[in-house]
Each structure stands twice: as structure tokens, then as C-alpha cells.
Amino acid sequence: MAKVTDALDYLAKPADFPAKPFCVIFGEEEFLARHVLAHLRQSVLGEEDADLSLTTFEGRSAELADVLGELETVAMFGGDRRMVVVEGADDFVKNFRPELEEHAAEPSGSGILVLLPKTWSANTRLYKSIAAKGLSIKCTAPTTAKLGPWLRSWAKQRHNAKIEPSASQLLVELVGPELGLLDQELAKLSLSAGPGEPITAELVGKMVGTWRTKTTWEMLEAALAGKVDDALKQLDRLLLAGEHPVAILAQISSNLRRFAAATRIILQDEAAGRRPHLRHALETAGVKSFVLTRSQEELKRLGRHRGDRLYRWLLEADLDLKGNSAVPPRLIVERLIVRLSAAEAKEKGVAG
């Protein structure tokens, strides 16, 4: 019987859902998708020399022959298994659906193919084939009723912390249903609570209600205006005042995620042949009316190329701050600021 696994179920017990030759991680919740991919990669490739056995393609430009060729290639270094990931795989699936259906029926090579589309239609043969024979993982944000229990489970699993039910409810009310931001808040709160101490509603009210300082907003505004020197000076003030890099990232992420969502809306409109409207995209992404004018200018300066990378940059910074990198936390935040401040022309040059 065709079966699709919920991302929360997978993350709770990854070992219960072993990788198959063809895997699909789909849905709009980028935070869940990235964590699912990280667990899947670890289960297939392990830790040592994992990068040598991993190949990543961008779905808009990937060619099927190149992807399948990588699956059949035996790595000179690294482990015996290979993993090939196609990110933003919607166009890739659209362009090569019949061939992918054939691959799903009889996978070629010994590698693991992982697709990351946003949409994944349940009425297609490919969907049903992978749900039946492969591994399909759906990444959608939990309902409001499930957010509290998810927070308590995630706090224990990810941050080795306990959050009281009243505290988790208050945190959802203050932050909203943004999983990445909630996770960053949990990281900050667990540090503030201390080892073995629970996160209380009082602590949530104190930390979440007062840490959004004027200096942090000025730092973000300077970065989006291209004033990297000013932004780094503001960051220095925050760190000298005792602000933790995790807390700084959590605050600026709320705005940047809205810019990222607005960029995706604009790109989707263009792909569908519709004329994009910047203001409408920002409103749909959740930008408040009293900052719409300023946000339009900031998103214009940011540009579509960097705007489309924001989700990836934020997740990279988040994971690096939590131990995925040996780089000092200060430099991780500085790197994000420099990326935000880079001139559009320079950004294109770096991408090239």
C-alpha cells in the first residue's frame, strides 16, 4: 500500500524509516525538509568522508543523464554508497517525469536518489510508485494544536531541554508558527535556563519579550542597505552587551524568512506567466502594513538572486551555530551579514 511518512514522525525515529533507492522529501516547510535531509544523509553516508560520496544538483538546470550518471559512479574515496540530491526539484520532475517513472520502477546504480520538490501531486504515477516502493516524506508545518507538543518533544530531542506546557503555549503565541524561528528561540531559552532547569513561561516572557532590541533592527537595516561596516559595528555592540549569536540570528531570521517567502512568491508568479507584484508578495509573506514601504525597498536591494538563497543561508547559519561548524559563532553571524550586504553585481559574480 502506498505510504507517505510525515516529517515529524521521521525525525522522531529516523531508524524506523530506512533509505530506499528513490526518496522524495517534499513540502513547503524548509526547516523540516533540511533536517530530514540531514538525517537521511547521515543514515546513508555516515560521518566520515560523507562529502566525497554526496553530489547535489539544482533542479532548474539539472540534466537527467548527469544525475543518473552520478548514481552509477563509484567514488574513489569515501564510503561504498553514493547519494545524489536534486534540490528545488519541481522543474526536474516536470522535465523528466516519464524517465523518473522508469527509474522508480527499476532503479539504476547502487546510489540513493533524493528529490526535494515543493509540490508533489498525489494523483501521479510517480507519486504512487515512490510511496509504494521508495521513501516519501512530507514536510508541512504542524497545526496550531500540535505545535505545543512538537515544541516539547523538539526541545528534549534537539536541545536536551524541558519546556513546560504553559511556556510552549506562550512561545507559540509570541513567535508564531515558524518552526525555524521557534527552534532558534528554544536554543536561546535552553542556554538561559541552564543545565537541568526547565524553560518556564516566566523565562519565555522575559527573554522573548525584551530581546528584540533597537540595535539588532538597526544592524539588519544597515546590512540590507549594503552598509556592511555599520552592520558589523552594531553586531559588535550586541556581542559586547552579552547578546548570544543564537539570539541575534533568531531575531533577524523572522524578517529574512518573510523576504525569502516573498521572493518565492515572485518567482512562482513569473514562472506561471503572471506579473509579479512586490507589495502583494510581501503582504502574503506576512510583512506588517506599517513597514511595507521600507520592506519593498529592502527587498529590491536584496534582489531575487540573494532572496532565493535566504532559506539556505539561514539554515546553514542555524546548523553551524549548533555545532555543524568549527567556525566561531561570531564569524558565522558576520558571514550572513556580509552575504546580505553584498552588492548585487558582486553576488552574481560569486555565484558564477
C-alpha positions as CSV (number, residue, x, y, z in Angstrom):
1,M,0.0,0.0,0.0
2,A,1.2,3.5,-0.9
3,K,2.5,5.3,2.2
4,V,3.8,8.8,2.8
5,T,5.7,9.5,6.0
6,D,5.2,12.7,8.0
7,A,8.4,14.6,8.6
8,L,7.7,14.8,12.4
9,D,7.4,11.0,12.6
10,Y,10.6,10.6,10.6
11,L,12.6,13.0,12.8
12,A,11.3,11.3,15.9
13,K,12.6,7.9,14.9
14,P,14.7,8.1,11.7
15,A,15.9,4.5,12.1
16,D,12.3,3.3,11.6
17,F,12.3,4.6,8.0
18,P,15.4,3.3,6.2
19,A,16.5,5.0,3.0
20,K,15.4,3.5,-0.3
21,P,17.0,3.8,-3.8
22,F,14.5,6.6,-4.6
23,C,13.5,9.1,-1.9
24,V,11.4,12.2,-2.1
25,I,11.3,15.0,0.6
26,F,8.5,17.4,-0.4
27,G,6.5,20.3,1.1
28,E,6.8,24.0,1.8
29,E,8.4,23.7,5.3
30,E,12.0,24.2,4.5
31,F,13.1,23.8,8.2
32,L,11.7,20.2,8.3
33,A,13.0,19.4,4.8
34,R,16.6,20.3,5.7
35,H,16.6,18.4,9.0
36,V,15.1,15.3,7.2
37,L,17.7,15.5,4.5
38,A,20.5,15.8,7.2
39,H,19.2,12.7,9.0
40,L,18.8,10.8,5.7
41,R,22.3,11.7,4.6
42,Q,23.8,10.5,7.9
43,S,21.9,7.2,7.7
44,V,23.2,6.6,4.2
45,L,26.7,8.0,4.2
46,G,27.6,8.2,7.9
47,E,30.0,10.9,9.1
48,E,33.5,10.1,7.8
49,D,34.2,11.3,4.2
50,A,30.4,11.8,3.6
51,D,31.0,14.8,1.4
52,L,33.0,12.7,-1.0
53,S,30.0,10.4,-1.6
54,L,27.4,13.2,-2.0
55,T,26.5,15.1,-5.2
56,T,24.0,17.9,-5.2
57,F,22.2,19.3,-8.3
58,E,20.0,22.4,-8.8
59,G,16.6,21.2,-10.2
60,R,16.2,24.1,-12.6
61,S,19.4,23.2,-14.5
62,A,19.9,19.5,-13.8
63,E,20.0,17.0,-16.6
64,L,18.7,13.5,-16.1
65,A,21.8,11.9,-17.7
66,D,24.1,13.7,-15.3
67,V,22.0,12.7,-12.3
68,L,21.8,9.1,-13.2
69,G,25.5,9.0,-14.2
70,E,26.4,10.1,-10.7
71,L,24.2,7.4,-9.2
72,E,26.2,4.8,-11.2
73,T,29.6,6.3,-10.4
74,V,31.7,4.5,-7.8
75,A,33.5,7.0,-5.5
76,M,37.3,6.7,-5.4
77,F,37.2,7.9,-1.8
78,G,34.5,7.8,0.8
79,G,32.1,5.0,1.5
80,D,30.6,2.4,-0.8
81,R,27.2,4.1,-1.1
82,R,26.5,7.3,-3.0
83,M,23.8,9.9,-2.5
84,V,22.6,12.2,-5.3
85,V,20.3,15.1,-4.2
86,V,18.3,17.3,-6.6
87,E,17.2,20.5,-4.7
88,G,14.3,22.6,-5.9
89,A,13.3,19.5,-8.0
90,D,9.9,20.8,-9.3
91,D,11.3,21.6,-12.7
92,F,13.4,18.5,-12.8
93,V,10.3,16.3,-12.2
94,K,8.3,18.2,-14.8
95,N,11.0,17.8,-17.4
96,F,11.8,14.2,-16.9
97,R,8.7,12.6,-15.4
98,P,8.5,9.5,-17.8
99,E,12.2,8.7,-17.3
100,L,11.9,9.1,-13.5
101,E,8.9,6.8,-13.5
102,E,11.1,4.2,-15.2
103,H,13.9,4.7,-12.7
104,A,11.4,4.4,-9.8
105,A,10.3,1.0,-11.3
106,E,13.8,-0.3,-11.7
107,P,16.4,2.0,-10.0
108,S,19.8,2.1,-11.8
109,G,23.1,2.1,-10.0
110,S,23.6,1.4,-6.3
111,G,23.2,5.0,-5.2
112,I,20.4,6.8,-3.4
113,L,18.4,9.4,-5.4
114,V,16.8,12.1,-3.3
115,L,14.4,14.7,-4.8
116,L,13.4,17.9,-2.9
117,P,10.3,19.4,-4.7
118,K,7.9,21.8,-3.1
119,T,4.9,20.3,-4.7
120,W,4.2,16.6,-5.1
121,S,0.9,15.7,-6.8
122,A,-0.7,12.6,-5.3
123,N,-2.6,11.7,-8.5
124,T,0.6,10.9,-10.5
125,R,2.1,7.5,-11.2
126,L,5.5,8.8,-9.9
127,Y,4.0,9.8,-6.6
128,K,2.3,6.4,-6.1
129,S,5.3,4.4,-7.2
130,I,7.7,6.1,-4.8
131,A,5.2,6.0,-2.0
132,A,4.9,2.2,-2.5
133,K,8.5,1.3,-3.2
134,G,10.6,4.2,-2.1
135,L,10.6,6.7,0.7
136,S,8.3,9.7,0.6
137,I,8.5,12.2,3.4
138,K,6.0,15.1,3.7
139,C,7.3,18.3,5.2
140,T,4.4,20.6,6.3
141,A,4.2,22.7,9.4
142,P,2.2,21.1,12.2
143,T,-1.2,22.5,13.0
144,T,-1.5,25.1,15.9
145,A,-2.8,22.3,18.1
146,K,0.3,20.2,17.5
147,L,2.8,23.0,17.8
148,G,2.9,22.8,21.6
149,P,3.6,19.1,21.8
150,W,6.1,19.4,19.0
151,L,8.0,22.1,20.8
152,R,8.2,20.0,24.0
153,S,9.4,17.0,22.0
154,W,11.9,19.0,19.9
155,A,13.3,20.8,23.0
156,K,14.2,17.5,24.5
157,Q,15.4,15.8,21.3
158,R,17.4,18.7,19.8
159,H,18.4,20.9,22.8
160,N,18.3,18.4,25.7
161,A,15.9,20.8,27.5
162,K,12.5,20.6,29.1
163,I,9.9,23.3,28.3
164,E,6.8,23.5,30.5
165,P,3.4,23.3,28.6
166,S,2.4,26.8,29.6
167,A,5.8,28.0,28.3
168,S,5.5,26.3,25.0
169,Q,2.0,27.7,24.5
170,L,3.3,31.2,25.3
171,L,6.2,30.8,22.9
172,V,3.9,29.9,20.0
173,E,1.7,32.9,20.8
174,L,4.8,35.3,20.8
175,V,6.7,33.8,17.8
176,G,4.0,32.3,15.6
177,P,4.1,29.0,13.6
178,E,7.6,29.5,12.1
179,L,9.4,26.3,13.0
180,G,12.9,27.6,12.3
181,L,12.4,30.7,14.5
182,L,10.8,28.6,17.2
183,D,13.8,26.3,17.2
184,Q,16.2,29.2,17.5
185,E,14.2,30.6,20.4
186,L,14.4,27.2,22.1
187,A,18.2,27.2,21.7
188,K,18.4,30.6,23.3
189,L,16.0,29.7,26.1
190,S,17.8,26.5,26.9
191,L,21.0,28.4,27.3
192,S,19.3,30.9,29.5
193,A,17.6,28.3,31.7
194,G,20.8,26.4,32.3
195,P,21.5,22.7,32.5
196,G,18.8,20.6,34.1
197,E,16.5,23.6,34.6
198,P,13.1,23.8,32.8
199,I,12.1,26.6,30.4
200,T,9.2,28.3,32.2
201,A,6.6,30.7,31.0
202,E,8.2,33.4,33.0
203,L,11.5,32.9,31.2
204,V,9.8,32.9,27.8
205,G,8.0,36.2,28.7
206,K,11.3,37.8,29.9
207,M,13.6,36.6,27.0
208,V,11.3,36.7,24.0
209,G,9.5,39.8,25.1
210,T,12.6,42.0,25.6
211,W,15.5,40.8,23.4
212,R,14.3,42.4,20.2
213,T,16.4,45.5,20.7
214,K,16.7,48.5,18.6
215,T,20.3,47.8,17.9
216,T,19.5,44.4,16.3
217,W,17.0,46.0,13.9
218,E,19.5,48.7,13.0
219,M,22.0,46.1,12.3
220,L,19.7,44.3,9.9
221,E,18.6,47.5,8.2
222,A,22.2,48.5,7.7
223,A,23.0,45.1,6.2
224,L,20.1,45.2,3.8
225,A,21.1,48.8,2.8
226,G,24.6,47.5,1.8
227,K,26.3,49.2,4.7
228,V,28.3,46.3,5.9
229,D,30.7,48.3,8.1
230,D,27.7,49.8,10.0
231,A,26.1,46.5,10.4
232,L,29.2,44.8,11.8
233,K,29.6,47.7,14.3
234,Q,26.1,47.1,15.5
235,L,26.8,43.4,15.8
236,D,29.9,44.2,17.9
237,R,27.8,46.3,20.2
238,L,25.3,43.5,20.7
239,L,28.0,40.9,21.4
240,L,29.8,43.2,23.9
241,A,26.5,43.7,25.7
242,G,26.3,40.0,26.2
243,E,23.8,39.0,23.4
244,H,24.3,35.5,22.2
245,P,24.8,34.9,18.5
246,V,21.9,32.3,18.5
247,A,19.6,35.0,19.9
248,I,20.8,37.5,17.2
249,L,20.2,35.1,14.4
250,A,16.7,34.2,15.8
251,Q,15.6,37.8,15.7
252,I,16.8,38.7,12.3
253,S,15.5,35.4,10.9
254,S,11.9,36.4,11.4
255,N,12.2,39.3,8.9
256,L,14.5,37.4,6.5
257,R,12.2,34.4,6.3
258,R,9.4,36.8,5.2
259,F,11.7,38.2,2.5
260,A,12.6,34.7,1.4
261,A,8.9,33.8,1.2
262,A,8.1,36.9,-0.8
263,T,10.9,36.1,-3.2
264,R,9.5,32.6,-3.8
265,I,6.0,34.1,-4.4
266,I,7.5,36.5,-7.0
267,L,9.5,33.7,-8.8
268,Q,6.4,31.5,-8.8
269,D,4.3,34.2,-10.4
270,E,6.9,34.8,-13.1
271,A,7.2,31.1,-13.8
272,A,3.4,30.9,-14.2
273,G,3.4,33.9,-16.6
274,R,1.8,36.2,-14.1
275,R,3.1,39.8,-13.5
276,P,4.6,39.8,-10.0
277,H,3.6,42.5,-7.5
278,L,6.2,43.2,-4.9
279,R,3.8,44.7,-2.3
280,H,1.3,41.9,-2.6
281,A,4.1,39.3,-2.3
282,L,5.3,40.9,0.9
283,E,1.8,41.1,2.4
284,T,1.2,37.5,1.5
285,A,4.5,36.6,3.3
286,G,3.3,38.3,6.5
287,V,5.0,41.7,6.4
288,K,3.1,44.2,8.5
289,S,1.4,47.1,6.8
290,F,3.3,49.8,8.7
291,V,6.7,48.5,7.4
292,L,5.6,47.7,3.9
293,T,7.2,50.7,2.2
294,R,10.5,50.2,3.8
295,S,10.4,46.4,3.2
296,Q,9.8,46.9,-0.5
297,E,13.0,49.0,-0.8
298,E,14.9,46.5,1.2
299,L,13.7,43.5,-0.9
300,K,14.6,45.4,-4.1
301,R,18.1,46.0,-2.8
302,L,18.4,42.4,-1.7
303,G,17.4,41.2,-5.2
304,R,16.0,37.9,-6.3
305,H,19.3,36.1,-6.5
306,R,20.1,36.6,-2.8
307,G,16.4,36.5,-1.8
308,D,16.1,33.0,-3.3
309,R,19.1,31.8,-1.2
310,L,17.9,33.2,2.1
311,Y,16.3,30.0,3.4
312,R,19.5,28.1,2.7
313,W,21.7,30.8,4.3
314,L,19.6,30.9,7.4
315,L,19.5,27.2,7.8
316,E,23.3,26.9,7.2
317,A,23.9,29.6,9.9
318,D,21.5,27.9,12.3
319,L,23.1,24.5,11.9
320,D,26.6,25.9,12.1
321,L,25.8,27.8,15.4
322,K,24.6,24.4,16.8
323,G,27.8,22.5,16.2
324,N,28.0,21.7,12.5
325,S,31.0,24.0,12.0
326,A,34.2,24.8,13.9
327,V,33.9,28.4,12.9
328,P,33.4,30.7,15.9
329,P,29.8,31.8,16.4
330,R,30.6,35.5,15.8
331,L,32.1,34.8,12.4
332,I,29.0,32.7,11.4
333,V,26.8,35.7,12.0
334,E,29.3,38.0,10.3
335,R,29.3,35.8,7.2
336,L,25.5,36.1,7.0
337,I,25.7,39.9,7.3
338,V,28.3,40.1,4.6
339,R,26.1,38.0,2.3
340,L,23.1,40.3,2.9
341,S,25.2,43.4,2.3
342,A,27.0,42.2,-0.9
343,A,26.2,44.3,-4.0
344,E,24.0,42.5,-6.5
345,A,26.7,42.6,-9.2
346,K,29.2,41.0,-6.8
347,E,26.7,38.4,-5.7
348,K,26.2,37.3,-9.3
349,G,29.9,37.2,-9.8
350,V,30.4,35.0,-6.7
351,A,27.6,32.7,-7.9
352,G,29.2,32.3,-11.3
